[in-house]
Amino acid sequence: MPAFSVLVAMSVLSPPALAYVGPGIGVGALGVLLGLLLSVVLALVSIFWYLPKRLLRKRKKGAKGTAEAAKRDDNA
């Protein structure tokens, strides 16, 4: 915890750098930020998409199996 306090104090108390950030660095940083954000969103969507899809597939297989069993019982 003391290291975090030192880091916060250094960040808050440091003077501004007054450095020029060119358009290349700005666009690059924006691209990295956008890429990270989209990768997290895609990971969450894929997780929340896969679970209901798997459950629906399992339910469909179960319904198909019971329908085939009922057909066999009717024919017997």
N, C-alpha and C positions, 0 to 999 in steps of 0.2 A: 504493500500500500504506500510506503514512503516513496517508492520510485514513481508511482503514478502521480503523487502530489508534486514531486519535483518536475515531472514532465508538464503538468498543468501550469505550474508557476512559470516555467521557462516559456511556455507558449503564450501565456497571458502578458507577461512582463517584457517580452522581446519587442524591439522597435520594428517598424515596417521595413521590408527589404528594399522597396522602391526599385524593383527590377522590372524590366520589360518582358512581357510574355507575348511572344509572336503568335501569329495566327496558326502556324504549324503545330506548335505545342498546345494551343487551345483546342484545336480540332482533334488532335491526338488524344488529349485528356478526355474530351467529350466522347470520343469513340470508345475509349476504354471504359468509361463510366457507363455508357449505353450498353456495351457488350456485357459487362458484369450484371447490370440490371436485367437485361433480357435473358441471360443464362439462368438467373435465379427464377425468373418468372416461368421460363420454359420448363425448368426442373419441377417446379410446383405444379404446373399444369399437367405435366406428364404423370406425376404421382397421383393427382386427383382424377385424372382421366383413366388411368389403368385400373384402379380399384373398382369403380362401378362397371367398367367394361368386363372385367373378370367375373364379377358377381352375376352380371346379365348372361354371360356365356355359360356359367355354371347352372343358372336357373333354366336356360333354354335346353341344355343337355338333359337336365333332370326331367323337364316336361316332355321332351322327345322320348326319353326312355320309358316313362310311364305310359305314353300314348302307344308305343310299340308293344308294351306288355299287355295293355288292354286289348289291342287288336288280336294278339295271340290267344288271349283268353276267350275272346268272342269266337274265334275260328275253331277252338278245341271242343 
